Amino acid sequence: RAHAAPAAPAASRYVVQVGAFAESEKASEVRAKLQLAGVSAFTQNVKTAAGNRVRVRVGPFNSKEEAERAAAKVKAQGLPASLVPM
């Protein structure tokens, strides 16, 4: 898919990364837990030096503030959350 050059500063959008799992079952469990809490999450398959991983992410968000609010909801579920600029 094509990526358009951003007109705004590069870090104008964010996602919240909850984790990157070697086992897709674990990623599905985390995604389901988030959805039960009303947090819409998605998964992304990536190849890393350590092998294939399934990322669980929330977003994207148009501002850092929105992403931080989502990260707080994720952390309230006892899960890690880190902001990733897009």
C-alpha positions as CSV (number, residue, x, y, z in Angstrom):
1,R,0.0,0.0,0.0
2,A,1.1,3.5,-0.8
3,H,2.1,6.0,2.0
4,A,1.5,9.6,1.3
5,A,4.0,12.1,2.7
6,P,2.6,13.7,5.9
7,A,1.8,17.4,5.6
8,A,2.0,17.8,9.4
9,P,5.1,17.0,11.6
10,A,6.0,13.3,11.4
11,A,4.7,12.5,14.8
12,S,1.2,13.9,14.3
13,R,-0.5,10.4,14.7
14,Y,0.1,7.8,17.3
15,V,-0.8,4.2,18.1
16,V,-0.6,2.5,21.5
17,Q,1.4,-0.7,21.4
18,V,0.2,-3.2,24.0
19,G,2.6,-6.0,23.1
20,A,4.3,-8.1,20.5
21,F,3.7,-11.9,20.9
22,A,5.4,-15.0,19.5
23,E,2.1,-16.9,19.9
24,S,-0.9,-15.6,18.0
25,E,-3.2,-17.2,20.7
26,K,-1.7,-14.8,23.4
27,A,-2.2,-11.9,21.1
28,S,-5.8,-12.9,20.5
29,E,-6.3,-13.2,24.3
30,V,-4.9,-9.6,24.9
31,R,-7.0,-8.2,22.0
32,A,-10.2,-9.9,23.4
33,K,-9.5,-8.5,26.9
34,L,-9.1,-5.0,25.5
35,Q,-12.3,-5.3,23.4
36,L,-14.3,-6.5,26.5
37,A,-13.0,-3.3,28.2
38,G,-14.4,-1.2,25.3
39,V,-10.9,-0.6,23.7
40,S,-10.8,-1.3,20.0
41,A,-7.5,-3.1,19.2
42,F,-6.0,-4.6,16.1
43,T,-3.2,-7.0,15.4
44,Q,-0.3,-6.8,13.0
45,N,2.0,-9.6,11.9
46,V,5.7,-8.5,11.7
47,K,9.0,-10.2,11.1
48,T,11.7,-9.4,13.6
49,A,15.3,-10.6,14.2
50,A,13.8,-12.9,16.9
51,G,11.2,-14.4,14.5
52,N,7.6,-13.6,13.6
53,R,5.6,-11.6,16.2
54,V,2.0,-10.5,16.4
55,R,1.7,-6.9,17.6
56,V,-1.4,-5.8,19.5
57,R,-2.1,-2.1,19.0
58,V,-4.8,0.5,19.7
59,G,-5.5,3.4,17.4
60,P,-4.4,5.3,15.4
61,F,-5.0,8.6,17.1
62,N,-4.7,12.1,15.7
63,S,-3.1,13.5,18.8
64,K,-0.7,12.5,21.6
65,E,-3.4,13.4,24.2
66,E,-5.9,11.0,22.6
67,A,-3.3,8.2,22.5
68,E,-2.4,8.9,26.2
69,R,-6.0,8.6,27.2
70,A,-6.2,5.2,25.4
71,A,-3.0,4.1,27.0
72,A,-4.5,4.9,30.4
73,K,-7.4,2.6,29.6
74,V,-5.0,-0.2,28.5
75,K,-3.0,0.2,31.7
76,A,-6.2,0.0,33.7
77,Q,-6.6,-3.5,32.4
78,G,-3.2,-4.5,33.8
79,L,-1.6,-4.4,30.4
80,P,1.5,-2.5,29.3
81,A,1.1,0.4,26.9
82,S,3.6,2.5,25.0
83,L,3.0,5.3,22.5
84,V,4.4,4.8,19.0
85,P,4.5,7.8,16.7
86,M,3.4,7.0,13.1
